[in-house]
């Protein structure tokens, strides 16, 4: 906690220092918001902090916000209803030879009637743990980033950026569980620029970890069950203290997961054209010490293209990733009263790959903003937890959104609408017809059907937001949205509602 506190203080210092560097005229003028300044520079979508100096506009904001959600059209792990409240601040500031960028945010979320995945970010790791008693969950998230870029010589810049997010979650009803998650990245880099041309490169180091600890406090007539999902909802369903679930295992605290990623990115810009290629290699483990139950290596590539010309922006993001899940074969051997763990190799029980494509067009003027985007995702996964059974899934999702924002004196009015859907297909086979195995792997079929319906159901959304800029950078904002799903079979309700308010200041 001391390290977190020190890093938080540093981030606030960077943000505060950046905000203090601007003139009084900039502070009180009715100008672009922080989000507009951020999107105006194509380099700001990169982890190379030196690109921030390709723009000269400084901006900061601070905001207090709250949201409320309700409705049955939701994923299996989402709350039927819940609220969140938080505070956030961010700043981009430019000086003669140096630029600073920093942000901080704290959010508390309360979800009611929640069960399903025990993880803070379900789907992030290749395994999942599910429990089945609806109850209240409390989530607290702390996030900040800080970066600095400095002109070291004519045309040359160096800098570094750090992102940090810490989260903790607790469920207040048996089967209770407590979670702690850390997500941190560090990215040093350089840039060379001359006239309309610029190139850059940066190194990326990222680490994530999460630990899940479960407990039963009350006395129930029957024991609580849990499910370890090893892919495509195939896995182990048993009493939560069962050894195959690894939640309550001698010698291990909770269910620990962590991964470490290394990579690099290259960027290039010529006038209004921008391009970036990023590569990451990931090595992950589940368990600790000699109890390493799973290994999950992976690779990813991201390509970002952008074009800017007189208020017109075109962006194209392409992502590809692939990974696997290897289950280790462990044996406990006791000799002379001393128990040791011996590993006998790994079995590959899951492979997954996928790609995504997101084109985007944006037009910005003094009176109106238009943002139109589309996305297509394709995911393929193969699960083979029990020889000789193999299951394969192909999941495709697509969607399109449009937002129109207009300025009417002190008011900003935004209208948005979207449509999305998808499709899923499966294939099962046996690698050997003469294996003699008579028991097929267990699947949590009901939950799988609900999740796939949520992922692929056709849906439409509409939203409205109104912002009042009332005095010297101060603003108040209210927004609401409605999401409706079509032709549902497993999900209880076709509707989901969201409402939010915020008050803040741009300076």
C-alpha positions, 0 to 999 in steps of 0.5 A: 500500500505504501508503494501505491500511495507514493505512486499516487502522490507522484501522479497528482504532482505531475497532473498539478504541475502540468495544470499550473503551467497555463496562462490565465487567458487559456484558463477562462476561455470557452475552448475545446474540452480535454477529450477534444484536445486528446483526440485531435492529436493522432499520436495520443492513441499511442503509448509513445508519450513523445507524440504528445508534443506534436500538438501545442494545445494545453488542457485540463479537467476535473470531474465528479460523476455518478451513473445508475444502470438497470435492466435484464439485458446483461451478461451473466456476470453483470448486476441486474441493477447498480450504481457507481460514483467517482472523481477524475482529473486529467491534464496535458500541458506544453512548455518550451522544451517539455510536455507533461501528461497525467490523469487520476480517477477513483470509482466505486461501484455497487452491484446488486443481485450479482453472481457468475464470474468471480473475477473483476474483469471476466474474460481477460484471463483464459480461465474463469471461476463462477459462483451461483448465489446472487448478492451484492458486490462492491468494487473500488478502482484507482487508476492513474497515468503520468508521462513526460516528454523532453526535447534533448536535441534539435529534432530529438525527444525522449520520454516515458509513460506509466499507467497504473490501475488497482482494484479491489472487489468484495461480495457480501453474501455466501459464497463470499469472495474478495479480489485484488487486481493490479494492472501496470505498464511502463513505456519509455521511448524516443522520437525524431521529427523534422518538418512534416515528418516524424518517427518514433519507437517505444518499449512496453512492459506490462504486468497484471495480476489478480487474486481471488479468495473465497469463504463461507461465513454462514451455516447453510443446509447444503454446501455452495458450489462453484465452477472452474471454466477451462474454456467454452464453459467446459470444466469442473463443477463441485463443492467450492472447497474441492481440490480440482477448483483450486480456490481452497488449496493447501499451500496456496493463498486464494486463486492467484493469476498473473501475466507479464508482457514485453513488446515494442511499438513503431510509429511514423507520421507524414503531415496528416498521416499516422501509422503505428505497429505494436507487438506484445508477447505474454507469459502467464501463470495460474497458481504460485510457488510449486503449485503452478496449475496452468500456463497461458502464453500469448502474442498480439499485434495491433496496427493503428492508422490515422488521417487528419485534414481540416477537421476531418479525421479517419482512423482504422484499428486492426488487432490480432491475438493468439494464445493457449492454455496448458494444464500442468500435471502435478503429483504430491509425494510424501517422504519422511513426513515431508510433502513435495510437489513433482511436475510431470509436464503440461497438457494443452487444453485450450487454444484461442485466436482472434482479430478485430477491425474498427474503422472510424470517421470524425468531423469536428467544427465550431458548431457540430461534431460527427463521429461514426464508427463500426467494428467487426470481431472474430474469435476462434477457440478450441477446448480439449480438456478430456481425451479424446473430446474436442470442441471448437467455436467460431464467434463473430460480432459486429456493430456500428455507432453514430454520435452527433454533437451540436453547440447551442450557446452555453449548451452542448447536445449529443445524440447517439445511436447504435446497432450490433449483433453476431453469430456463433457456430460450434463443432465437436469431434473425437480424436480417437474412436477407440479410446475407451473413454465413456465419460464426456467432459462437463459443460455448464450449458445453461450459463453458456447459452445465456452468455452466447445469446448476450454476445450475439443477439441483435440489439439497438441503442439510443442515447442523449446527453446535454451539457451546460457550460455555465461559468468560466469552464464549469459545466454540468452534464446529464445523459441517458441511454436505452439498450434493447435486444431482439429475439431473446430466448434465455435472457430474462428481459430485452431492455437495459437502461443507463443514466448519469450525471456529472459536474466538472471544470475544464481549464 
